Each structure stands twice: as structure tokens, then as C-alpha cells.
């Protein structure tokens, strides 16, 4: 159907069909390889993962811990760098976007001492970084904003980022967008990110799928990484 389109004859229904197909079934046309990939574990820290502790707890992130752990372990086995991000108390919080504290997502109506949170940036225990793994203390949603992440990836000679963590609609998706804009290949784990409102999950994946990332499940990512590693070890035979 699509190959019958002629320049200057697109109807509203036709362009709507094209858009909907890209949102729902589109698949980015790039390949990726274990040797040039890095795994990003976004903000899987106590404030978001520890059950019942903070108003920022994301139950879905807690549920995703075993799947993220599986991806971390697999990447370590393939010698794929694992890079973590966290929020913590950096520069007396003067390094944040100026209007951040005014956003509704800060839950100002919740009467708890929120100054007790986001101090140390402790990664949830089941996902603790291994010795030598990098932990970036970031200051806003995207992991590239005002951090050395781009330089680190370039120095590692990595052109692909595999995104896991939380929150799907904020830090994970913003990182995907920033990576795309910096010409990295973006692989977004459809079952490797946690979201605070599950009703929004598929909508966000649709947006990422159409314009920013190759959206794949943990199993699909592992299969591709293993195939590329096997091809490399056998010299492409």
C-alpha cells in the first residue's frame, strides 16, 4: 500500500496511517553490536526502588529489578561496560534546572521531610555496581545533561547505548532523546524500565519507537548481543 504513494497526492488518512504504523510497529533500521555497546542503568537507587520508603517510590521499578539484574549480568559477561546514574546532593543542589522545585512531580503536598532523600545516591543493593564501574551523579532527567557521559562513551569507543532503569517517561526517555541527538544508536528496553504510571508505558514506547530508539525486550536484546559476540569470536564465519 505504502509503495503506491505518489508525491503530492497524500491524503490525511494516508499520512495518519503512516504515523500510526511507525508508532505501533516501527523498528529502527540500525544494527548494533556487543563490542560497541554500553549499558546504562538509570537511577535505580533507593529513593525509587526501596518499597514504601519515599514518595518517589516506583513500584514498577522494584518489579523490574530481576530483569535489569539479568541484563547487567549478561552485559558483564560479554565485557559490555555498565554505567550507572543516580541523583545525589551535588553542589548544594545549585546545579539543577532553576524551575525544578516548582514542578508538580516534586509532590510538595506530601508532608514528609523530603530533604532526607537523594543525599548519597545509593544504587539499590541487588544492582550494586561492581568495582570499577562508573556511577554518574546527574542533576536533571537526562543522563547527558551537564555530565561527562558523552565523553566517557566516546573514550570507550561505544556508539550504542542500551537503556534500562527508571522512570520510563522521564529520565530514561530523556536520556534516549539526548543520546539520539548526539548520534548514538539507542536501544530501549521495553521490559527493562520502570514507570510510575503503568497506563502511560505503551504510549511512551510508541513515541520512542517512532522517532528515537529501537525498542526491544530483554530477551531480544540479549539474543542480538549474543549473536554479534558469537560472530566476532568466529571471525564472521
N, C-alpha and C positions, 0 to 999 in steps of 0.2 A: 504493500500500500504506500509506504513512505517513498519508495523509489519512483513513484509515478508523479510526485510533486514537480511542478514546473514553476520557475522563477516568475514572481508577480501574480501568482494565482492562489496563494494561500488563503484559505478561509479561516474564520475564527474557530470553527470546530476542528480543523486540521491542526492548527498550532496548539490548541488545548490538548489534543490527543498526543502530540509530540511531547509536550511538557509533562503530562501525566505518565507517559511511558518512561521518561527519564527519571522521574521521581520514584516510581514504583519498581521498575525493572532494570533501570540503567546499571551498567557496570563499567567503571573507568577502564580505559583501554591501555593501561600500562601493566607491565610485568614487574615483579620485584624478586629480590634475591637475598638469601640469608647473609651473604658476605657484605652486602651494602645496606643492611637494615639495622635500626636501633629500636629498642622497645622503650616506650615512655609509660611510666606508671604515675598517673596524675593524681596527686592529693589524696592518696589512700592513707590518711592519717587519723589519729584517734577521734578528732572532733567530728569527722564524717562517718567513721566506721564503728566506733565503740558504741554498742547498743545502749540507748536510754540516757546517755551521758550529757549530751549537748543539744540545744535547739537546732543545730545544724546536722544532726544525725541523719544519714541517708540509709534507711533500711535496705534498699535495693543494693547499695554498695556493699553492705555487710554480706548479703546473699551472694554477691559476685566474687567474694574473696577466694573460694576454692578454684574457680575458673581462672581468675587472674594469676593465682599461685601456679596453676598448671602452665600458663603461658610463660611466666617468669622462669620456672624451672626448665622448660623446653628451650627457651632462648639461651639460658646459661649453658645448657648442654651443647648448643650449636655455636657457642662463643659470640653470641649477639649481645652487644652492650645493653645493659638495663640501666636506665636513667630515671630517677625519681624526682618529683616535685612536691613541695609542701608549702603551706603558709606558716609563718612564724613571726615573732616580734623582731623585725628588722628596722634599723634606723628610726626607732621610736615611732614607727608607723607613718613617718613623714614621706615615705617613698610610694604612697598609694595614690590612685586617682582621687582628685580632690572631692568629688561628689559621692564617693563610695559610701560614706557613712549615712548618706541620705536615702539610700536605696531601700525599698520595702523588704528586700531579701535579707536585710540585717536584723529583722524581727525585733524592732525597737519596742514593740508592745509586750514582749516576753520579759517578765520581771525576774531575771536571774543576773548574777554578776558575770556578764559576758567577758569581762576583762580577764577572767580565769582561763579563757580559751585562746588557742592559736599563739601560744608563747614559744614553745620549744620546737614545734613541727615534728612530732614523733610519728613515724610511719607505724601503722598497725602491726602488731607483733608477728602475725603469721606471714607478713610480707616484708619482714625486716631486710634492708639492704645487706648484701654480702660485703665483706671487706673490699675496699677499693671501688665500689660502685658509687656513682655520683648522685648526690642529693642537691637539687637546686632549690633555694629558698626564694620563691617568686612573690611578686607584690600585687598581681592582679590575675584576672581569669586566665589569659593565655600564657603558656609557658615560655613564649619568645619575648614577651614584653619586658624590656629592661633587665634581661638576664643574659648569661653567656651561652645559652643553649645552641644558638646557630653556629657560633664559633666552635663549640665542642663537637657538634656533628660534622662540621667541615673538616676539623682536625682529625676526626676518626674516619674520614672519607666515607661517610654514610649519606646516601641520597634518599633514604626511605625511613619514615617513622611509623611505627605501629602503636596506635593509641589505645591505652587502657586506663581505667581509673574512675574518677567521679569529679564533677557532676556532668552527665552526658551533655546537657543543654547549655552548660556554661564553660567550665574550664576545659573539658575535653573537646567540645566542638569549637571553642575559640582557638585552642591550640591547633586543631585541624585546619582552620581557616588561615591562621598565621603561617603554618608550615606550607600550605598550598601557595600562599602569596610569596613565599621565599623559594619556590620552585622545588620543594621536596615532594616526593611521592608520599601520599598519605593513605595508610591502611587503618581503617577504623573498625575496632572490634564490636560487632553488633551485640554480642553477649558478654563483652568484657568491660563495659562501662555501666556505672550505677546512676540512676536518675531519681530525683526527689519526688516527681510525679509521674508514675508509670504511664499515665494516659498520653503523655507527650512523647514517649520514646519513639514510636514509629514515625511520627511527624518529623522529628529531628533527624532520624536516619534517612528519611526521604530527601530532606534538604541537602544533607551531606553527600548522599549518593548522586544527586543531580549535578552538583557543582564543585565538590571539594575533595572527595575521597573515594577510595574503593572500600565498600562496606562488606565485611566478611565475618563469618563466625570464627570462634576459636579453632574449631576443627579444620575449617577451610584454610585459615592462616598457617596452622601447623603443617598441613599437607603440602602447601606450596613451599614453605621453608624447607621441609624435609626433601622435597623433590629437587630443589635447587642445590642443596647441600650434597645430595647424592650425585647429581650431575657433575658438580665441581670435583668431587672425590674420585670420580671415574674418568675424569678428563673429557666429559661431554659425550661419552660413548653410551 
